[in-house]
Amino acid sequence: MTENLPDIGVRVSPVSTVEAAANALRELILDGNLEPGVRLREHDFAERLGIARHSFRAATQILIGEGLLKREPHRGVEVAILAADDVADIFRLREALEIEAVRIVTAAGVVPAEAHRAVTEMSALSDDAPWRDVVWPDQRFHRAIIDATNSPRLARAYQGLQSEITLCLAQLRPVYDAPAEVAAEHEELLGPIISGDVELAEKLFRAHLAEAAENLIGLHQERNQEADPGA
């Protein structure tokens, strides 16, 4: 019986066509099925998604706002490309924020529960799991370290990088053979935080971020060579 229940003043709305299209495109990007620089032709993708062209445009606008897509003059919308200079700049700031967070959290003896859960989630993934199922817990792991500092300003600064970090994680797919490798890396990162070893925690996080940046720059250079073999 529900007729005697009070009105709670909220309503649950179904996902709109635009949101559903944005979710589908986001999954294609995060899984690596839409590679950096791929152009999303409005007519083709609207037809493939079974939606109107104006809904497709609205969906792409959401992802442009997230940094996953960009609009180029005379080319339309395409998957965002992170050039070597972009990667270096992103990781320079990311390292400054995350290393400071690691110092604070480890020295305080705080072990973020969400970081534990993220590692457990990644460890449980099958070898053929969609890459997006790796991206989200990976992102939550690092965000948990930031949030555990209880610094609103540190959190705000990190939030400004979040969309580009997501894009970086999506584009790291070719580097790993299986999600278990990513899980093992993050389990190792968590170890010195649990034991309270500030020096080792900082050392491992620096190496982790430096390797990710190096891999991304290497992938960018490979794409350039494929696009222009004579260069």
Order of alpha helices (4+ residues) and beta strands (2+ residues): alpha-alpha-alpha-beta-beta-alpha-alpha-alpha-alpha-alpha-alpha-alpha
